[in-house]
Amino acid sequence: MRTVGFFIVGVQKGGTTALDRYLRQSPFVQMADVKELHFFDNDNLDWSDPDYRYLHEHFEWSDCGLVRGEATPRYIYWPNALERIRCYNAGSKLIVSLRHPSYRAYSHWRMEIQRSEETLSFEDAIAEVGRSRVSNAEGGVHRVYSYVERGFYAPQIRRLRELFPPEQLLFLKTDDLWTETRNTLARVYRFLNLSTPVSTERAYVSPIYSAEIGTINSDILQKLNGLFAADIDETSGLTGLTLADWLRPDYEEPMVPTRSMVK
């Protein structure tokens, strides 16, 4: 029976493209031919009787010995997406890569600016004027403007834990994917019951080079850090990840790509 075995479900701007690329280097893994199929967050499908052919057509099924996976980081945030995955395959393994929520929000905003989906400054986008676009949207969620809302990880993880047992969940820290790449990938491979590859090609992947937009304003950063502090602490307890460094006022991300590393 054709079944996709694992999903990278989050978070957006959390290193999921790099993780997808790393996994494509393995001869034992087959990722979907397109990253971010957006199958389970497609509200236009008939979920009372879903047709999984669209999902399955993005894989080649002749080799039954491969582990197949798909990466759409919106799944952890979007209503009903996780429930739909459970209905599809209750035995699915799910991987969540978490990035410091303040930096994640800024990276998300930069992407939407480059895509011309956003016109507000970052300061306005994360203030009431910007966040009202999310709270006033259907279901209180938004695919574009949810810079702050996606960073409240704890409620999303609690929902995930209600749907899947702990042995089917793997939580990663984006920082570790960058600074401890080999050890982090070894965790991923053990989780998928695969042999760890001997070597991996270093990957930092950002679909849009946006360094020209500049870095996050320190005052805005501290404001966001205060907003997310309680959630970071709860997220650490829920995932078992050590996130104490995220709470330090002098925290800086280790991920510093150069233009030559961006694909």
CYANA upper distance limits for C-alpha pairs under 8 A (distance plus 0.5 A):
  2 ARG  CA     56 HIS  CA      7.97
  2 ARG  CA     61 TRP  CA      8.04
  3 THR  CA     56 HIS  CA      8.36
  3 THR  CA     68 ARG  CA      8.39
  3 THR  CA     89 ASN  CA      7.83
  4 VAL  CA     56 HIS  CA      8.34
  4 VAL  CA     67 VAL  CA      8.19
  4 VAL  CA     68 ARG  CA      5.67
  4 VAL  CA     69 GLY  CA      6.26
  4 VAL  CA     70 GLU  CA      8.04
  4 VAL  CA     89 ASN  CA      8.37
  4 VAL  CA     92 SER  CA      8.14
  5 GLY  CA     67 VAL  CA      6.86
  5 GLY  CA     68 ARG  CA      6.00
  5 GLY  CA     69 GLY  CA      6.41
  5 GLY  CA     89 ASN  CA      8.25
  5 GLY  CA     91 GLY  CA      8.08
  5 GLY  CA     92 SER  CA      5.75
  5 GLY  CA     93 LYS  CA      6.91
  6 PHE  CA     67 VAL  CA      8.42
  6 PHE  CA     68 ARG  CA      7.10
  6 PHE  CA     69 GLY  CA      5.22
  6 PHE  CA     70 GLU  CA      7.19
  6 PHE  CA     92 SER  CA      5.69
  6 PHE  CA     93 LYS  CA      5.00
  6 PHE  CA     94 LEU  CA      6.12
  6 PHE  CA     95 ILE  CA      8.17
  7 PHE  CA     69 GLY  CA      5.92
  7 PHE  CA     70 GLU  CA      5.43
  7 PHE  CA     71 ALA  CA      6.11
  7 PHE  CA     72 THR  CA      8.07
  7 PHE  CA     92 SER  CA      7.76
  7 PHE  CA     93 LYS  CA      6.91
  7 PHE  CA     94 LEU  CA      5.46
  7 PHE  CA     95 ILE  CA      6.76
  8 ILE  CA     16 THR  CA      7.59
  8 ILE  CA     69 GLY  CA      8.09
  8 ILE  CA     70 GLU  CA      6.75
  8 ILE  CA     71 ALA  CA      4.91
  8 ILE  CA     72 THR  CA      6.72
  8 ILE  CA     73 PRO  CA      6.91
  8 ILE  CA     94 LEU  CA      6.31
  8 ILE  CA     95 ILE  CA      5.16
  8 ILE  CA     96 VAL  CA      6.60
  9 VAL  CA     71 ALA  CA      6.70
  9 VAL  CA     72 THR  CA      6.00
  9 VAL  CA     73 PRO  CA      4.95
  9 VAL  CA     74 ARG  CA      6.96
  9 VAL  CA     75 TYR  CA      5.50
  9 VAL  CA     76 ILE  CA      5.85
  9 VAL  CA     94 LEU  CA      6.99
  9 VAL  CA     95 ILE  CA      6.62
  9 VAL  CA     96 VAL  CA      6.29
 10 GLY  CA     14 GLY  CA      7.56
 10 GLY  CA     16 THR  CA      7.55
 10 GLY  CA     72 THR  CA      7.44
 10 GLY  CA     73 PRO  CA      4.20
 10 GLY  CA     74 ARG  CA      6.62
 10 GLY  CA     75 TYR  CA      7.09
 10 GLY  CA     76 ILE  CA      6.12
 10 GLY  CA     77 TYR  CA      8.29
 10 GLY  CA     95 ILE  CA      7.77
 10 GLY  CA     96 VAL  CA      5.36
 10 GLY  CA     97 SER  CA      6.37
 10 GLY  CA     98 LEU  CA      7.80
 11 VAL  CA     15 GLY  CA      8.39
 11 VAL  CA     16 THR  CA      7.68
 11 VAL  CA     73 PRO  CA      5.35
 11 VAL  CA     74 ARG  CA      7.23
 11 VAL  CA     76 ILE  CA      7.57
 11 VAL  CA     96 VAL  CA      6.87
 11 VAL  CA     97 SER  CA      6.36
 11 VAL  CA     98 LEU  CA      6.47
 11 VAL  CA     99 ARG  CA      8.00
 12 GLN  CA     16 THR  CA      7.72
 12 GLN  CA     73 PRO  CA      5.43
 12 GLN  CA     74 ARG  CA      6.75
 12 GLN  CA    104 ARG  CA      8.27
 12 GLN  CA    108 HIS  CA      8.12
 13 LYS  CA     99 ARG  CA      8.06
 13 LYS  CA    104 ARG  CA      6.42
 13 LYS  CA    107 SER  CA      7.11
 13 LYS  CA    108 HIS  CA      6.84
 14 GLY  CA     97 SER  CA      6.25
 14 GLY  CA     98 LEU  CA      6.13
 14 GLY  CA     99 ARG  CA      5.49
 14 GLY  CA    104 ARG  CA      7.34
 14 GLY  CA    174 THR  CA      6.42
 15 GLY  CA     19 LEU  CA      6.76
 15 GLY  CA     97 SER  CA      7.24
 15 GLY  CA     99 ARG  CA      8.33
 15 GLY  CA    174 THR  CA      6.44
 15 GLY  CA    177 LEU  CA      8.19
 15 GLY  CA    204 TYR  CA      8.41
 15 GLY  CA    205 VAL  CA      8.08
 16 THR  CA     20 ASP  CA      6.46
 16 THR  CA     71 ALA  CA      7.60
 16 THR  CA     73 PRO  CA      7.45
 16 THR  CA     97 SER  CA      7.28
 17 THR  CA     21 ARG  CA      6.67
 17 THR  CA     35 LYS  CA      8.22
 17 THR  CA     71 ALA  CA      8.50
 17 THR  CA    205 VAL  CA      6.54
 17 THR  CA    206 SER  CA      8.00
 18 ALA  CA     22 TYR  CA      6.69
 18 ALA  CA    203 ALA  CA      6.14
 18 ALA  CA    204 TYR  CA      6.15
 18 ALA  CA    205 VAL  CA      5.80
 19 LEU  CA     23 LEU  CA      6.73
 19 LEU  CA    177 LEU  CA      8.49
 20 ASP  CA     24 ARG  CA      6.84
 20 ASP  CA     31 MET  CA      7.90
 20 ASP  CA     35 LYS  CA      8.12
 20 ASP  CA     71 ALA  CA      7.31
 21 ARG  CA     25 GLN  CA      7.34
 21 ARG  CA    203 ALA  CA      7.73
 22 TYR  CA     26 SER  CA      7.99
 22 TYR  CA    200 THR  CA      7.45
 22 TYR  CA    201 GLU  CA      7.94
 22 TYR  CA    203 ALA  CA      7.67
 23 LEU  CA     29 VAL  CA      6.97
 23 LEU  CA     30 GLN  CA      8.46
 23 LEU  CA     31 MET  CA      7.93
 24 ARG  CA     29 VAL  CA      7.02
 24 ARG  CA     30 GLN  CA      7.12
 24 ARG  CA     31 MET  CA      6.82
 25 GLN  CA    200 THR  CA      7.69
 26 SER  CA    197 PRO  CA      7.29
 28 PHE  CA     65 GLY  CA      8.01
 28 PHE  CA     66 LEU  CA      5.68
 28 PHE  CA     67 VAL  CA      6.79
 28 PHE  CA    194 LEU  CA      7.88
 29 VAL  CA     66 LEU  CA      5.98
 29 VAL  CA     67 VAL  CA      5.36
 29 VAL  CA     68 ARG  CA      6.31
 29 VAL  CA     69 GLY  CA      7.93
 30 GLN  CA     59 PHE  CA      7.99
 30 GLN  CA     66 LEU  CA      6.84
 30 GLN  CA     67 VAL  CA      6.60
 30 GLN  CA     68 ARG  CA      5.23
 30 GLN  CA     69 GLY  CA      6.88
 31 MET  CA     35 LYS  CA      8.42
 31 MET  CA     59 PHE  CA      7.95
 31 MET  CA     68 ARG  CA      6.15
 31 MET  CA     69 GLY  CA      5.32
 31 MET  CA     70 GLU  CA      6.14
 31 MET  CA     71 ALA  CA      8.48
 32 ALA  CA     37 LEU  CA      8.40
 32 ALA  CA     58 HIS  CA      5.79
 32 ALA  CA     59 PHE  CA      6.00
 32 ALA  CA     68 ARG  CA      7.96
 32 ALA  CA     69 GLY  CA      6.92
 32 ALA  CA     70 GLU  CA      5.91
 32 ALA  CA     71 ALA  CA      8.42
 33 ASP  CA     58 HIS  CA      5.87
 33 ASP  CA     59 PHE  CA      6.94
 34 VAL  CA     58 HIS  CA      7.61
 35 LYS  CA     70 GLU  CA      7.40
 35 LYS  CA     71 ALA  CA      6.28
 35 LYS  CA     72 THR  CA      7.37
 36 GLU  CA     70 GLU  CA      7.68
 36 GLU  CA     71 ALA  CA      5.86
 36 GLU  CA     72 THR  CA      4.67
 36 GLU  CA     73 PRO  CA      7.87
 37 LEU  CA     55 LEU  CA      8.07
 37 LEU  CA     70 GLU  CA      8.03
 37 LEU  CA     71 ALA  CA      7.98
 37 LEU  CA     72 THR  CA      6.93
 38 HIS  CA     42 ASN  CA      6.69
 38 HIS  CA     72 THR  CA      6.52
 38 HIS  CA     74 ARG  CA      8.28
 38 HIS  CA     75 TYR  CA      8.41
 39 PHE  CA     54 TYR  CA      8.36
 39 PHE  CA     55 LEU  CA      7.07
 40 PHE  CA     75 TYR  CA      7.46
 40 PHE  CA     81 ALA  CA      5.45
 40 PHE  CA     82 LEU  CA      8.09
 40 PHE  CA     84 ARG  CA      6.66
 40 PHE  CA     85 ILE  CA      7.21
 41 ASP  CA     74 ARG  CA      7.93
 41 ASP  CA     75 TYR  CA      6.74
 41 ASP  CA     78 TRP  CA      6.76
 41 ASP  CA     79 PRO  CA      8.15
 41 ASP  CA     80 ASN  CA      7.89
 41 ASP  CA     81 ALA  CA      5.56
 45 LEU  CA     50 PRO  CA      7.32
 46 ASP  CA     50 PRO  CA      5.98
 46 ASP  CA     51 ASP  CA      8.39
 47 TRP  CA     84 ARG  CA      8.34
 52 TYR  CA     56 HIS  CA      6.72
 53 ARG  CA     57 GLU  CA      6.33
 54 TYR  CA     58 HIS  CA      7.69
 55 LEU  CA     59 PHE  CA      8.46
 59 PHE  CA     68 ARG  CA      8.39
 67 VAL  CA    192 LEU  CA      8.40
 73 PRO  CA     77 TYR  CA      8.48
 74 ARG  CA     78 TRP  CA      6.50
 75 TYR  CA     81 ALA  CA      5.82
 75 TYR  CA     82 LEU  CA      6.79
 76 ILE  CA     81 ALA  CA      7.63
 76 ILE  CA     82 LEU  CA      7.00
 76 ILE  CA    156 GLN  CA      6.80
 76 ILE  CA    157 ILE  CA      8.37
 76 ILE  CA    160 LEU  CA      7.99
 77 TYR  CA    150 ARG  CA      6.97
 77 TYR  CA    156 GLN  CA      6.96
 78 TRP  CA     82 LEU  CA      8.48
 78 TRP  CA    141 VAL  CA      7.94
 80 ASN  CA     84 ARG  CA      6.55
 81 ALA  CA     85 ILE  CA      6.87
 82 LEU  CA     86 ARG  CA      6.83
 82 LEU  CA    160 LEU  CA      7.52
 82 LEU  CA    163 LEU  CA      8.13
 83 GLU  CA     87 CYS  CA      6.81
 83 GLU  CA    163 LEU  CA      7.58
 84 ARG  CA     88 TYR  CA      6.67
 85 ILE  CA     89 ASN  CA      6.55
 85 ILE  CA     90 ALA  CA      7.71
 85 ILE  CA     92 SER  CA      8.08
 86 ARG  CA     90 ALA  CA      4.83
 86 ARG  CA     91 GLY  CA      8.00
 86 ARG  CA     92 SER  CA      7.67
 86 ARG  CA    163 LEU  CA      7.64
 86 ARG  CA    164 PHE  CA      8.17
 90 ALA  CA    164 PHE  CA      7.99
 91 GLY  CA    168 GLN  CA      7.84
 92 SER  CA    168 GLN  CA      7.27
 93 LYS  CA    168 GLN  CA      5.06
 93 LYS  CA    169 LEU  CA      6.45
 93 LYS  CA    170 LEU  CA      8.36
 93 LYS  CA    192 LEU  CA      8.27
 94 LEU  CA    168 GLN  CA      6.71
 94 LEU  CA    169 LEU  CA      5.56
 94 LEU  CA    170 LEU  CA      6.83
 95 ILE  CA    169 LEU  CA      6.54
 95 ILE  CA    170 LEU  CA      5.32
 95 ILE  CA    171 PHE  CA      6.52
 95 ILE  CA    172 LEU  CA      8.07
 96 VAL  CA    169 LEU  CA      8.30
 96 VAL  CA    170 LEU  CA      6.74
 96 VAL  CA    171 PHE  CA      5.40
 96 VAL  CA    172 LEU  CA      6.58
 97 SER  CA    171 PHE  CA      6.42
 97 SER  CA    172 LEU  CA      5.04
 97 SER  CA    173 LYS  CA      6.05
 97 SER  CA    174 THR  CA      6.30
 98 LEU  CA    171 PHE  CA      7.83
 98 LEU  CA    172 LEU  CA      6.57
 98 LEU  CA    173 LYS  CA      5.49
 98 LEU  CA    174 THR  CA      6.10
 99 ARG  CA    103 TYR  CA      7.85
 99 ARG  CA    104 ARG  CA      6.49
 99 ARG  CA    173 LYS  CA      6.74
 99 ARG  CA    174 THR  CA      5.63
 99 ARG  CA    175 ASP  CA      7.60
100 HIS  CA    104 ARG  CA      6.49
100 HIS  CA    246 TRP  CA      6.96
101 PRO  CA    105 ALA  CA      6.51
101 PRO  CA    148 VAL  CA      8.23
101 PRO  CA    150 ARG  CA      8.45
101 PRO  CA    151 GLY  CA      5.14
101 PRO  CA    152 PHE  CA      7.96
101 PRO  CA    228 PHE  CA      7.63
102 SER  CA    106 TYR  CA      6.97
102 SER  CA    148 VAL  CA      8.33
102 SER  CA    151 GLY  CA      7.82
102 SER  CA    221 LEU  CA      7.05
102 SER  CA    224 LEU  CA      6.23
102 SER  CA    225 ASN  CA      6.75
102 SER  CA    228 PHE  CA      8.14
103 TYR  CA    107 SER  CA      6.61
103 TYR  CA    216 ILE  CA      8.39
103 TYR  CA    253 GLU  CA      8.37
104 ARG  CA    108 HIS  CA      6.55
104 ARG  CA    147 TYR  CA      8.23
104 ARG  CA    151 GLY  CA      7.79
105 ALA  CA    109 TRP  CA      6.69
105 ALA  CA    147 TYR  CA      5.06
105 ALA  CA    148 VAL  CA      6.48
105 ALA  CA    150 ARG  CA      8.42
105 ALA  CA    151 GLY  CA      7.48
106 TYR  CA    110 ARG  CA      6.66
106 TYR  CA    122 PHE  CA      7.72
106 TYR  CA    147 TYR  CA      7.87
106 TYR  CA    216 ILE  CA      7.28
107 SER  CA    111 MET  CA      6.76
108 HIS  CA    112 GLU  CA      6.95
108 HIS  CA    147 TYR  CA      6.77
109 TRP  CA    113 ILE  CA      6.66
109 TRP  CA    118 GLU  CA      8.02
109 TRP  CA    122 PHE  CA      7.20
109 TRP  CA    125 ALA  CA      8.48
109 TRP  CA    145 TYR  CA      8.37
109 TRP  CA    147 TYR  CA      7.11
110 ARG  CA    114 GLN  CA      6.77
110 ARG  CA    210 SER  CA      7.01
110 ARG  CA    213 ILE  CA      7.70
111 MET  CA    115 ARG  CA      6.70
111 MET  CA    208 ILE  CA      7.24
111 MET  CA    210 SER  CA      7.78
112 GLU  CA    116 SER  CA      6.56
112 GLU  CA    117 GLU  CA      5.56
112 GLU  CA    118 GLU  CA      5.88
112 GLU  CA    144 VAL  CA      7.76
113 ILE  CA    117 GLU  CA      6.51
113 ILE  CA    118 GLU  CA      5.42
113 ILE  CA    119 THR  CA      7.17
114 GLN  CA    208 ILE  CA      7.86
114 GLN  CA    210 SER  CA      7.74
117 GLU  CA    144 VAL  CA      8.06
118 GLU  CA    145 TYR  CA      8.47
120 LEU  CA    124 ASP  CA      6.43
120 LEU  CA    125 ALA  CA      6.13
120 LEU  CA    130 GLY  CA      8.11
121 SER  CA    125 ALA  CA      6.46
122 PHE  CA    126 ILE  CA      6.75
123 GLU  CA    127 ALA  CA      6.78
123 GLU  CA    220 ILE  CA      7.41
124 ASP  CA    128 GLU  CA      7.97
124 ASP  CA    129 VAL  CA      6.78
124 ASP  CA    130 GLY  CA      6.22
125 ALA  CA    129 VAL  CA      7.34
125 ALA  CA    130 GLY  CA      4.56
125 ALA  CA    131 ARG  CA      7.04
125 ALA  CA    145 TYR  CA      8.05
125 ALA  CA    147 TYR  CA      8.31
126 ILE  CA    130 GLY  CA      6.09
126 ILE  CA    131 ARG  CA      6.40
126 ILE  CA    147 TYR  CA      7.32
126 ILE  CA    148 VAL  CA      6.79
127 ALA  CA    131 ARG  CA      6.51
128 GLU  CA    132 SER  CA      6.26
129 VAL  CA    133 ARG  CA      7.94
130 GLY  CA    134 VAL  CA      8.24
130 GLY  CA    145 TYR  CA      7.90
131 ARG  CA    135 SER  CA      7.00
131 ARG  CA    145 TYR  CA      7.78
131 ARG  CA    146 SER  CA      7.75
131 ARG  CA    148 VAL  CA      8.11
132 SER  CA    136 ASN  CA      6.20
133 ARG  CA    137 ALA  CA      6.61
133 ARG  CA    142 HIS  CA      8.14
133 ARG  CA    145 TYR  CA      7.43
134 VAL  CA    140 GLY  CA      6.08
134 VAL  CA    141 VAL  CA      5.86
134 VAL  CA    142 HIS  CA      5.76
134 VAL  CA    145 TYR  CA      6.93
134 VAL  CA    146 SER  CA      6.71
135 SER  CA    139 GLY  CA      8.46
135 SER  CA    140 GLY  CA      5.01
135 SER  CA    141 VAL  CA      7.23
136 ASN  CA    140 GLY  CA      6.57
137 ALA  CA    141 VAL  CA      6.55
137 ALA  CA    142 HIS  CA      6.92
138 GLU  CA    142 HIS  CA      8.43
141 VAL  CA    146 SER  CA      7.56
142 HIS  CA    146 SER  CA      6.15
146 SER  CA    150 ARG  CA      6.33
147 TYR  CA    151 GLY  CA      7.55
148 VAL  CA    152 PHE  CA      7.77
151 GLY  CA    228 PHE  CA      7.98
152 PHE  CA    156 GLN  CA      7.94
152 PHE  CA    228 PHE  CA      7.36
152 PHE  CA    231 ASP  CA      6.58
152 PHE  CA    232 ILE  CA      8.48
153 TYR  CA    157 ILE  CA      6.60
153 TYR  CA    231 ASP  CA      7.28
153 TYR  CA    232 ILE  CA      8.09
153 TYR  CA    235 THR  CA      6.86
154 ALA  CA    158 ARG  CA      6.54
154 ALA  CA    231 ASP  CA      6.44
154 ALA  CA    232 ILE  CA      8.12
154 ALA  CA    234 GLU  CA      6.68
154 ALA  CA    235 THR  CA      5.43
154 ALA  CA    238 LEU  CA      7.80
155 PRO  CA    159 ARG  CA      6.78
156 GLN  CA    160 LEU  CA      6.78
157 ILE  CA    161 ARG  CA      6.58
157 ILE  CA    235 THR  CA      8.14
157 ILE  CA    238 LEU  CA      7.81
158 ARG  CA    162 GLU  CA      6.74
158 ARG  CA    238 LEU  CA      8.04
159 ARG  CA    163 LEU  CA      7.05
160 LEU  CA    164 PHE  CA      6.73
161 ARG  CA    165 PRO  CA      6.86
161 ARG  CA    166 PRO  CA      7.31
164 PHE  CA    168 GLN  CA      6.98
164 PHE  CA    169 LEU  CA      7.82
165 PRO  CA    169 LEU  CA      7.62
170 LEU  CA    188 VAL  CA      8.13
170 LEU  CA    191 PHE  CA      7.70
171 PHE  CA    239 THR  CA      6.72
171 PHE  CA    241 LEU  CA      7.92
172 LEU  CA    176 ASP  CA      7.92
172 LEU  CA    177 LEU  CA      8.13
172 LEU  CA    184 THR  CA      8.10
172 LEU  CA    241 LEU  CA      7.98
173 LYS  CA    177 LEU  CA      7.13
173 LYS  CA    241 LEU  CA      7.82
174 THR  CA    178 TRP  CA      7.12
175 ASP  CA    179 THR  CA      6.62
175 ASP  CA    180 GLU  CA      8.48
175 ASP  CA    253 GLU  CA      7.50
175 ASP  CA    254 PRO  CA      6.77
175 ASP  CA    255 MET  CA      7.46
176 ASP  CA    180 GLU  CA      5.38
176 ASP  CA    181 THR  CA      6.92
176 ASP  CA    184 THR  CA      6.93
177 LEU  CA    181 THR  CA      5.20
177 LEU  CA    184 THR  CA      6.27
177 LEU  CA    185 LEU  CA      7.97
178 TRP  CA    204 TYR  CA      8.48
178 TRP  CA    254 PRO  CA      7.73
178 TRP  CA    255 MET  CA      6.86
179 THR  CA    254 PRO  CA      7.65
180 GLU  CA    184 THR  CA      6.49
181 THR  CA    185 LEU  CA      6.55
182 ARG  CA    186 ALA  CA      6.59
182 ARG  CA    200 THR  CA      8.32
183 ASN  CA    187 ARG  CA      6.95
184 THR  CA    188 VAL  CA      7.03
185 LEU  CA    189 TYR  CA      6.68
185 LEU  CA    196 THR  CA      8.00
186 ALA  CA    190 ARG  CA      6.62
186 ALA  CA    196 THR  CA      6.02
187 ARG  CA    191 PHE  CA      6.58
188 VAL  CA    192 LEU  CA      6.83
189 TYR  CA    193 ASN  CA      6.52
189 TYR  CA    194 LEU  CA      5.45
189 TYR  CA    195 SER  CA      6.77
189 TYR  CA    196 THR  CA      6.16
190 ARG  CA    194 LEU  CA      6.24
190 ARG  CA    195 SER  CA      7.61
190 ARG  CA    196 THR  CA      7.91
203 ALA  CA    261 MET  CA      8.00
204 TYR  CA    257 PRO  CA      7.29
204 TYR  CA    261 MET  CA      6.68
204 TYR  CA    262 VAL  CA      7.07
205 VAL  CA    261 MET  CA      7.71
205 VAL  CA    262 VAL  CA      5.99
205 VAL  CA    263 LYS  CA      6.50
206 SER  CA    262 VAL  CA      6.24
206 SER  CA    263 LYS  CA      7.15
207 PRO  CA    262 VAL  CA      7.87
207 PRO  CA    263 LYS  CA      7.15
208 ILE  CA    262 VAL  CA      8.28
209 TYR  CA    259 ARG  CA      7.44
209 TYR  CA    262 VAL  CA      7.25
210 SER  CA    214 GLY  CA      8.38
211 ALA  CA    215 THR  CA      8.08
216 ILE  CA    220 ILE  CA      7.63
216 ILE  CA    221 LEU  CA      6.92
217 ASN  CA    221 LEU  CA      6.55
218 SER  CA    222 GLN  CA      6.69
219 ASP  CA    223 LYS  CA      6.77
220 ILE  CA    224 LEU  CA      6.73
221 LEU  CA    225 ASN  CA      6.57
222 GLN  CA    226 GLY  CA      6.70
222 GLN  CA    249 PRO  CA      7.97
223 LYS  CA    227 LEU  CA      6.88
224 LEU  CA    228 PHE  CA      6.70
225 ASN  CA    229 ALA  CA      6.34
225 ASN  CA    247 LEU  CA      7.88
228 PHE  CA    232 ILE  CA      6.56
229 ALA  CA    233 ASP  CA      6.91
229 ALA  CA    247 LEU  CA      7.00
230 ALA  CA    234 GLU  CA      6.83
231 ASP  CA    235 THR  CA      6.41
232 ILE  CA    236 SER  CA      6.69
232 ILE  CA    243 LEU  CA      7.48
232 ILE  CA    246 TRP  CA      8.17
232 ILE  CA    247 LEU  CA      8.16
233 ASP  CA    237 GLY  CA      7.17
233 ASP  CA    243 LEU  CA      7.82
233 ASP  CA    244 ALA  CA      8.22
234 GLU  CA    238 LEU  CA      6.76
235 THR  CA    239 THR  CA      6.52
235 THR  CA    241 LEU  CA      8.45
236 SER  CA    240 GLY  CA      5.99
236 SER  CA    241 LEU  CA      5.62
236 SER  CA    242 THR  CA      6.55
236 SER  CA    243 LEU  CA      6.32
237 GLY  CA    241 LEU  CA      7.90
243 LEU  CA    247 LEU  CA      7.74
244 ALA  CA    248 ARG  CA      7.50
245 ASP  CA    251 TYR  CA      6.81
246 TRP  CA    251 TYR  CA      6.53
247 LEU  CA    251 TYR  CA      7.85
257 PRO  CA    261 MET  CA      6.66
257 PRO  CA    262 VAL  CA      7.65
258 THR  CA    262 VAL  CA      7.41
